[in-house]
Amino acid sequence: MTRTLKRRPLDKKGTLRAFECRMMCLAEEEFKPLENKWLQSYDIFQTYIHNDQEIEDRYNTHLDSHIFRLAHALNERGISFKGITSAKHLNGKRIAAVPDEENLFYVGEHNSFRQRSATLFSLRPEDKRRVDT
């Protein structure tokens, strides 16, 4: 008889809190690649500029994700970035308009289809918290 292992469900709030703590513990020099860049991920569908109230409104709600936590951490530390945007494409075109195509920095998880790898600013396995059952 084979034994199947069930993965415990992810604790989203705990995971995002651990991710934010890791971002706040990083040194200032680590954030140099993000200065004056658009942060992009496959987790979102729109474009938000850096001072958009939506970034703060989503904080600690069911609409929160790691890219919004990263933007919040950058705002808290006073690091300038242009905003956050979606990395999704449909029929070869971006689904979210970006004014500056050259200054994009991918902060999402590893994606083999687009040859994108996870970075220091991606959600990592050590950030993930599981629900105790």
C-alpha positions as CSV (number, residue, x, y, z in Angstrom):
1,M,0.0,0.0,0.0
2,T,1.4,3.4,-1.0
3,R,1.3,6.3,1.4
4,T,0.3,9.7,0.1
5,L,1.6,12.8,1.8
6,K,-0.7,15.7,2.1
7,R,0.9,19.1,2.1
8,R,-0.4,21.4,4.8
9,P,-2.1,24.5,3.5
10,L,-0.2,27.7,3.3
11,D,-0.7,30.4,6.0
12,K,-0.8,33.4,3.7
13,K,-0.7,36.1,6.4
14,G,2.2,34.4,8.2
15,T,4.0,33.9,4.9
16,L,3.7,37.5,4.0
17,R,4.8,38.6,7.5
18,A,7.9,36.4,7.2
19,F,8.7,37.8,3.8
20,E,8.3,41.4,5.0
21,C,10.6,40.7,8.0
22,R,13.2,39.3,5.6
23,M,13.0,42.4,3.4
24,M,13.2,44.8,6.4
25,C,16.4,42.9,7.6
26,L,18.3,43.3,4.4
27,A,21.0,45.9,4.1
28,E,20.4,49.1,2.1
29,E,23.0,48.1,-0.6
30,E,20.8,45.0,-1.4
31,F,18.1,47.3,-2.7
32,K,20.3,49.1,-5.2
33,P,19.0,47.0,-8.2
34,L,15.4,48.1,-7.5
35,E,16.0,51.9,-7.5
36,N,14.1,53.7,-10.2
37,K,12.7,50.4,-11.6
38,W,9.3,49.0,-12.2
39,L,8.7,45.8,-10.1
40,Q,7.0,43.1,-12.0
41,S,5.3,39.8,-11.1
42,Y,2.8,37.4,-12.4
43,D,0.7,37.8,-9.3
44,I,-1.0,41.0,-10.3
45,F,-2.9,42.2,-13.3
46,Q,-2.5,46.0,-13.3
47,T,0.1,48.8,-13.0
48,Y,0.4,50.9,-9.8
49,I,2.7,53.9,-9.5
50,H,4.9,54.0,-6.3
51,N,2.7,56.5,-4.4
52,D,-0.7,54.8,-5.3
53,Q,-2.9,54.5,-2.2
54,E,-3.9,51.0,-3.5
55,I,-0.5,49.6,-2.3
56,E,-1.2,50.7,1.3
57,D,-4.9,49.8,1.1
58,R,-4.1,46.2,0.2
59,Y,-1.7,45.8,3.1
60,N,-2.7,42.9,5.4
61,T,-5.9,42.2,3.6
62,H,-7.0,39.1,1.5
63,L,-5.8,41.0,-1.6
64,D,-2.2,41.4,-0.3
65,S,0.7,39.6,-2.1
66,H,4.4,39.6,-1.8
67,I,4.9,42.3,-4.4
68,F,2.7,44.7,-2.4
69,R,4.6,43.8,0.7
70,L,7.9,44.5,-1.1
71,A,6.6,47.9,-2.3
72,H,5.4,48.7,1.3
73,A,8.9,47.8,2.6
74,L,10.6,50.0,0.0
75,N,8.3,52.9,0.9
76,E,9.1,52.3,4.6
77,R,12.8,52.4,4.0
78,G,12.6,55.4,1.7
79,I,13.9,53.6,-1.4
80,S,12.5,55.1,-4.7
81,F,11.0,52.8,-7.3
82,K,8.7,53.6,-10.1
83,G,5.8,51.3,-9.3
84,I,4.6,47.7,-9.7
85,T,3.2,46.1,-12.7
86,S,2.1,42.7,-14.1
87,A,4.5,40.6,-16.1
88,K,1.6,38.8,-17.9
89,H,1.3,38.8,-21.7
90,L,-1.6,37.9,-23.9
91,N,-1.1,37.4,-27.6
92,G,2.4,38.8,-27.3
93,K,1.3,42.1,-25.7
94,R,1.4,43.1,-22.0
95,I,-1.9,43.1,-20.3
96,A,-0.8,46.1,-18.1
97,A,0.6,49.2,-19.7
98,V,4.0,50.3,-18.5
99,P,5.4,53.7,-19.5
100,D,9.0,52.5,-19.4
101,E,9.8,49.1,-20.8
102,E,13.6,49.2,-20.2
103,N,13.4,49.7,-16.4
104,L,11.7,46.5,-15.4
105,F,12.8,44.2,-12.5
106,Y,11.2,40.8,-12.1
107,V,10.5,39.9,-8.5
108,G,8.1,37.0,-8.9
109,E,8.7,33.3,-8.5
110,H,10.7,31.1,-10.9
111,N,8.9,30.8,-14.3
112,S,10.4,28.3,-16.9
113,F,8.1,29.4,-19.7
114,R,9.6,32.9,-19.8
115,Q,13.0,31.9,-18.6
116,R,12.7,34.0,-15.4
117,S,14.4,33.0,-12.2
118,A,13.6,33.9,-8.7
119,T,15.6,36.7,-7.1
120,L,16.5,37.8,-3.6
121,F,13.2,39.8,-3.7
122,S,11.0,36.8,-4.6
123,L,9.0,34.7,-2.2
124,R,11.3,31.9,-1.0
125,P,10.6,28.5,0.6
126,E,12.0,29.8,3.9
127,D,9.3,32.5,3.9
128,K,6.5,30.1,3.6
129,R,4.5,29.2,6.7
130,R,2.1,26.3,6.9
131,V,-1.1,26.0,8.9
132,D,-0.8,23.6,11.8
133,T,-3.6,21.0,11.7
